[in-house]
Amino acid sequence: MEKITSVIELREAILLLEMKQANEKHLLKEEFKNTCENLQPVNLIKNSLRELTTAPNFKGNILNVLVGIGAGYLSKKVIVGGTINPLKQLLGGLLQMGVTNAVSKNGDGIKKTVMHLLTKLLSKKDVITTAN
């Protein structure tokens, strides 16, 4: 910054600083308004859902979770059935949570294993039908 040597230069410098301050104040108010808008609960939920749905492998993850929930529910129904015994119901709930967690975390590995088994099964079936 240059040295101010006269009253006119001082007034010009003050005017420039006041204009700069007004501009920065306006920008700060706009930023505050945008921040308040983004922190509203509805907008937080919208932004979170938008990020979630645009994440890679979202559909695969949802499918793994749904298969896990289904497998957990099915395993509980098979093991516990319609019992009214609270201990069996508790163990069934724990089993359901464990199966759901395991299947949803290892969905890709389970898919590969099932596809491999189906391929083997179908190829053996083709060999048997062609032999007859």
HELIX and SHEET records of a PDB file:
HELIX    1   1 VAL A    7  ASN A   38  1                                  32    
HELIX    2   2 PRO A   41  THR A   54  1                                  14    
HELIX    3   3 PHE A   58  VAL A   80  1                                  23    
HELIX    4   4 PRO A   86  LYS A  105  1                                  20    
HELIX    5   5 GLY A  107  ALA A  131  1                                  25    
END                                                                             
